[in-house]
Amino acid sequence: MNDRELLELAAKAAGREVWTDIDGNLYTTMNDLIEQPWNPLTDDGDALRLAVALKLSVTQMPSEDGDGPCIFVSDEKSTDLAWEEIEEEIERQSAMRLAIVRAAAEIGRNMK
């Protein structure tokens, strides 16, 4: 699944409508008034707002195989929806954003 599909499913899960501008950037409407760029894969604030809207829990812990730390994202029922291994410390934020978007996309995929 590509980034665009992940973002569209994540938006669906959060009840947001998204659209693309001529350059391929995603936008959404905030408070039904303000159009703004939306990309929780690259924006920490968008990722946090997505996690809050979906009541996701984000946990960091060592991986079971000892390779490196992992980020786990689960829903209100403590169902693990997504996880990402952090290979280098510099990737921690992007791994967290990706795990949140993947978890939201999983919710969106399961919506009818």
Summary of the structure (lengths in Angstrom):
residues: 112
radius of gyration: 14.2
end to end distance: 19.1
largest distance: 47.6
contacts: 317
relative contact order: 0.20
helix: 39%
strand: 27%
